[in-house]
């Protein structure tokens, strides 16, 4: 698909992002535009890049020059969590509960898979489940918040893509994937 930076779906402000299918059917490329700074961000396979030159027209498409190679990780889970504005609520709660300390560690032979609720997800909980949100953010009694975050965390010998988590759910008779504090069921991609 030909994607120009002035496409109206990309120009939406806030946490909204626009995505298009990538070459591999299960992958997507995400675009976010900040009107105040006029910066176009592009994300693919967890790597966020900034367009340094955009909308270079060619006879068969458009080129956007970005400052990183998409799909080649350069950050730890903790660094990604603290640098991505769409995950700032999860990052704040991870810091407040000291889970971030674990995510910052380099554990030889161990990798993290963290299924992180977006800011939008946290806002829905705040709006629709006020008591649960109050318990999650009550740091005088952090057990509920810690266990909720740990239910989203898998520590294993490798990290898992969402597609792999769906396959693990499908192969498991209980349809669950074990996490650090319970289990989750992954039913589909998208």
Buried (B, 14 or more C-beta within 10 A) or exposed (E): EEBEBEBEEBBBEEBEBBBBEBEEEEBBBBBBBBEEEEEBBBBBBBBBBBBEEBEEEEEEEBEBEBEBEBEEEEBBBBEBBBEBEBBBBBBBBBBBBEBBEBBBEEEEEEEBBBBBBBBEBBBEBBEEEEEEBEBBBEEEEBEBBBEBBBBBBBBEEEBBBBBBBBBBBEEEEEBBBEBBEEEBBBEEBE
